């Protein structure tokens, strides 16, 4: 039963991630409150999974991965190449998805980052309108809202994780026993 609650906490993180993506796109800011709430949701989910399995390795490895991401990205913030909110958001990601799904997250992040960079660097590919003007404005300011691809990658990773769990439950015959 704790698995269901852990998945529910991940599902609750999706609207918050969408909010972070939208606010980062429109204001280029990621609030500490939102990042802390994501940290609480992610740590709570990991805690529930650790309580169910009795193994605390997942939580420890996720904390280590978050610390390593923070340490690796901090110099880029110091050089003003990435925003502080982006660094904090990346440090929280391992708590949300766990260390085992970091490879899946990296694949999604690569795809969404390339698409974001392409849109910012080539705004003429977009249709006429406010969106195109806004992207041109971002290009002139030389900023890229990196919270958008991070949030989208986390959302897709959570969706992939939930799909994977549903396939596992469906193939084990538990759903057939419930009917």
N, C-alpha and C positions, 0 to 999 in steps of 0.2 A: 504494500500500500504506500510505502514511503517513496517508491519510484514514481507513482502518480503525482504526489505532491511536488517532487523535485521537477518533474516535467511541467507542472503547472507554474512553478516559479519561473521556468524558462519562457513559457508562453506569456507570462505577465511582463517579461522584459521586452517583448517585441514592440508594444506601443511606445514604451519609453525610448527605445532605440530609434523608432520612426520620428519621435519628437526631437531627439538629439540631431538626427540627420537634417530635419527641416530647419531647426534653429541654427545649425552650423552653416547650412546653405544660405540662409537669409541674413544672419548677423555675424558669421564667422566667430561664434562664441559657443563653447560647451561649458555649461554650468557645473560647478563642483557638486551641487545638490543632486543633479541627475547622475553623475558618475558615482557618487556615494550610494545612491539608491540602487544602481546596477550592481555595485559591489555587494550590497546586502542581499540582493536577490540571488546573485551567483554564489556567494558564500553559503547562503541558506540552502540552496539546492545541493551544493557539494556536501554540506553537513548532513543533510538527509540521506544522501547516497552513502556517505561514510558510516552513518548509524545503521543503515540496512545491511551493508556488507561487513561491517566490523573492521574494515581496512581504512586507514587514514592516509595511505600513500597518495591517492588521487588529490586530496586536499593539499598535501605538502608539495606535490609536484606542480600543481596549479599556482600555488603561492610563489614557488621558486621561478616558474615561467613568467609570472607577472612582474616579479622583481627584476628578472633579467631583461624583460622588454623595457621596463622603466629605465634601467641603467643604460641600455643600448640606445634609447631614443633621447635621453636627457641631453647629451652633447649637441644633438641636432636642434633642440629647443634653445640651448645656449647660443648657438650660431644663428638663431632666428630663421631656421629652415623649416620648422614645424611648430605648430602652436602648443601651448602647455596643455590645453584641453585634449588635444589629440594624443599627447604622450600619456596623460592620465587614463584616457579611454582605452588605449592599447594595453595599459598595465592591468586593467580590469577584465579584459577579454578572456584570459585563461580561467578566471573564476566563473564566467558565464558558460563557457563551452567545455571546460575541462581540458586537461593536457592531451587527452587522446584524440580530440578533434581539431587540434591546432593545424595539422596538415591540410585538412579540408578547409579550414578558415583561411589559410594562406593562399590556397588556390582561388577561392572566391575573392579574397582581397586583391590579388593580382589582377583578376579580370575587371573588377569594379574600379580599381585605380587606373588601369589603362583606359577604360571608357571615360572616366572623369577627366583625365588629362587630355584625351582626344577632344572632348567637348569643349574644355576650356581653351585649348590651343587652336581649335578649328571651329569657332562659333558660326562660321558661314554655312556649315552643314545643317544648322538648325533652322526651323521655319522662322519667318518674320515675327516680330512681336517683342513683348517685354522680356521673355526668357532669354532671347538672343542678346538683347541689350544688356541684361544683367550679367551674362557670361562674358560679354566684351568688357564690362566694367571690372569683373574679377581679373580678367587678363591684364588690363591696364594697371590694376593695383598689384599685380604679380602675386596673388594669393590663390590657393586652391583649398576649398573646404574639405579637408581630408577626413573629417568626421562622417561625411556622407558615405564614402566607400567602406569605411570601417563598420559603420552601422549596418549597411546592406549586407556586408559579408557575414556579420554575426547573425543577422536575421536568417540568411540562407543556411548558415551552419546549424542553427537551432532547428530550422525546418527539416534539414537533412537528418539530424539526430532523432527528431521525433518520428520521421518516416521510417528510419532504420529500426527504432524500437517497436513501431507498429507492425512492421514486417516480421520482426523477431517474435513478437507475441502471437501474430497470426499463424506463423509457421509452426509454433510449438503446440498448437491445438488448444490453447487456453480459451480462445474465443468460442470454439466449438463446445467446450465443456460448460460454458456459461449459458448457452442456448438450450 
